Amino acid sequence: VYSVFQYLPSVDNAAAAFKELARIMRPGAVCFLAANPDPDMRHMRVAQIDTNPNEEARALERRLIDEILWISRADAISMAADAGLEAFARGETPLTNQREFMYGLVAHKPIVGT
């Protein structure tokens, strides 16, 4: 799942999305949720935006970062756990655009009774 959670309208919607992932995943399945904006790294994105010499582009980018959903790694892991998934956060791959302020989340649906 790539770059989805940041476009959900609220944390409640993100929690519901984790529950839906848990519902559709088979036991033992693993899902990688890529490109999640990390609120602890937001300052890095702001610094990137501020280097743009175009004032109009800077204003647009700042508006965009205010509109997306920034979920901390700890909160994402907690939402996954509440949905019955085991999860851990990791840095983004070098191939991910804007990886400096994003994280990936690996979610696993445990096999029950083994």
PAROZA-742408 format. One record per residue: x, y, z of N, C-alpha, C, O in turn. Coordinates in steps of 0.05 Angstrom, whole numbers, plus 5000, padded with zeros to 4 digits. Layout:
<rs>
XYZXYZXYZXYZ
...
</rs>
This chain:
<rs>
501749775000500050005000501850245000503550285018
501650414980503550634977502050904980500250964965
502951064999502151345002499151375004497951534990
497851225021494951235024494051375049492351545049
495251295071494351395097494451705099492751825113
496451825087496652115089494352265076493852495083
492852135059490652265046487952205058485852295049
487952045079485451995094484752245110486552385119
482152295114481352545127481852565157481952785168
482252335171482652345200484052095210484251895196
484852115235486051885248484051665251484751425249
481551735256479451525258479251375232478851125232
479451505209479451365184481851185180481650965169
484151275190486551105189486150855206486950635198
485050895230484550655247482650465234483050225236
480550575221478650395206480050255183479450025177
481950385170483450265148485150035158485349825145
486350065182487949845193486049615199486849385195
483749665209481849445215481049305189480749065189
480649455168480049335142482349165132481948945121
484749265135487149105127487148845143487648635131
486748865169486748615185484548425176484948185177
482348535168480148365160480748215134480147975131
482048345115482548225089485148065087485447905068
486948115106489447965105489047675115487647635135
490347495102490347215112492347195136494247345137
491847005154493746965175496546905163496846745145
498547035174501247005164502047205143504347225136
500047355132500547545111502047785122501847855146
503647915104505148155111504348375091504048315067
504048615101503348845084505349065090505949125114
506349195070508149415073506649675066505749705043
506449855085505050105080507250315077508450395097
507650405053509950585047509050875047506750945043
511051055051510751345047508751465066506751585058
509251425092507551555113509051795124511351755134
507952035123509352265134509652245164507752195179
512052285173512752265202512652545214514352715207
510852595233510752865245513352945259513853185261
514852755268517452815280519452925260521453045268
518952875235520752965213519553185196520753265176
517353295205515953505189517853745184517753865163
519453815204521254035201523154005177523954195165
523853755171525553695148524153775122525353885104
521553705121520053775096519754075094519954185072
519254205116518954495116521654625106521554815090
523854515116526454615107526854575077527954755063
525954355066526154305037524454505022525354625002
522054545032520254735018521455015018521255154998
522655095040523655365043526055425024526755655020
527255215013529455254994528455324966529955404949
525855284961524755344934524555654931523355794947
525855754910525856044906523156164897522756404898
521355984888518756074878516756104902515955904914
516056344908514356394931511556264928510556154948
510456264905507856134900508055834904506255714916
510155714895510555424898510955354928509855154938
512455524942512755474971510155494986509555325003
508455684979505855714992504155464986502755365004
504155364962502655134955503554884970501954734981
506154844971507354614986506754635015506054425028
506854865027506154895055503254835061502554715081
501554915042498654855045498254555043496654445058
499654425025499454135022500253985047498953795056
502554065059503353925083501453965107501353805125
500054185106498054235127495454075123493954025142
495053985098492653835092492953535095490853395098
495353425094495653135096495653045125496053205143
495252795128495052675155497852575163499052405150
498952695184501552615195501052435219500152535240
501652185217501251995239503951905249505651815233
504451925274507051835285507351535282505451385279
509851455282510551175281509151025304507950805299
509351125328508150995351505150975348503950765355
503851185339500951175335500150975314498150835317
501650955292501050765271501350485281499650305275
503450425296503850165308501650095327500649865327
500750285342498550245362495950185347494450015355
495350335326492950285310492950015298490949875297
495349935288495549665276495049455298493549255293
496149495321495749295343492849285352491749065357
491549515353488649525360487049365339484849265346
488049355315486649205293487348915293486348755277
489248825310490048545311492548485294493048255288
494048695287496448655271498848715287498848875306
501048575281503648645292504948825272504848775248
506349035281507449225262510049345273510449365298
511749435255514049595262514549795240513949745217
515750015248516350225229519250215221520950125237
519850305197522650315187522950545169520950655159
525350625164525850845145525050765117524950525111
524450955101523750905073526150815057528450865064
525650675035527750595017528850835002527451035000
531350814993532451034978530951104952531251324941
529250924943527650974919525251144923524051244905
524451174948522051324955522651624954524451724966
520951764938521252054937520552174964518752084977
522052374972521552514998521952325022520652365042
523652135019524151935040525152055066524951925088
526252295065527452405089525452455111526152455135
522952495104520952545125518652345125516552385137
519152115112517051905110518151655124520551625129
516351475131517051215142515251005129513051065120
516250765129514650535121513750375145515050385166
511550245143510450085165510049795154508649755134
511249605167510849325161508849215180509249215204
506549115170504448995186504248705180504348615156
503848545200503748255198501248155212500748235235
499747985199497447865213498347595225499047415210
498347575251499347325264497647085257495247105252
498946855258497546605255496746525284498446485301
494146505288493146445315493146145320492445985302
493946065344493845785351496245615343496045375342
498445745336500845585329502945605350505145495347
</rs>
